[in-house]
Amino acid sequence: MSAVIIHEPEMPRAPLVKLFLSFLRVGLTSFGGGTSAWMHREVVERHRWLDDEQFLASLTVAQVLPGANPVNMAVYLGLQLSDVRGAVFATLGMILPAFCMILILGSIYTALSTVPLTSKVLGGLAMVGVASTLVMGLKTARKLPRHAMSYVVAGGTFLAVGILRWPLLPVVAVSVPASILLSLYAERSRARHG
């Protein structure tokens, strides 16, 4: 009985300066839920460092880990695309604009918090973040293989978190292993019938 060794294709290495500048651009041009959409544009569409499937896997890991998703993504992608230095450069690029903007916007908000238009502007900005996240989700979903079980897991997760308002942690704790098992089952089924 011989062992079969499967080699994963090596990830492209990203130069540290390009990595820093790309994440700095993301940090400067995005906020909230829209950040992952801009990261997708930089990492997948603009530089082609990853494909859609690799990016989606990275996004999944970042969302499962505790902490802010954009920072988790910067650390994880920096490690994937370079090494520990890449993680540091990507993270610095990601948080530097946010740190500066929080200081500036905090001062402005303090001065304008009593103006009624302020809450309307913030509501509009929140909608932009939601729309950016939706666009990124639809773009990546179109390129992924379509399996009935994927729709069942996605629909179940949306129902549990979005409609029933169940806590995210238990839903993720159930849906991640369920997704893995369903994926393994689908692969074995295809191998038997294919």
Secondary structure by P-SEA (a helix, b strand, c coil): cbbbbbbccccccccaaaaaaaaaaaaacccccaaaaaaaaacccccccccaaaaaaaaaaaaaccccaaaaaaaaaaaaaccaaaaaaaaaaacaaaaaaaaaaaaaaaacccccaaaaaaaaaaaaaaaaaaaaaaaaaaaccccaaaaaaaaaaaaacccccccaaaaaacaaaaaaaaaaaaaaaaaaac
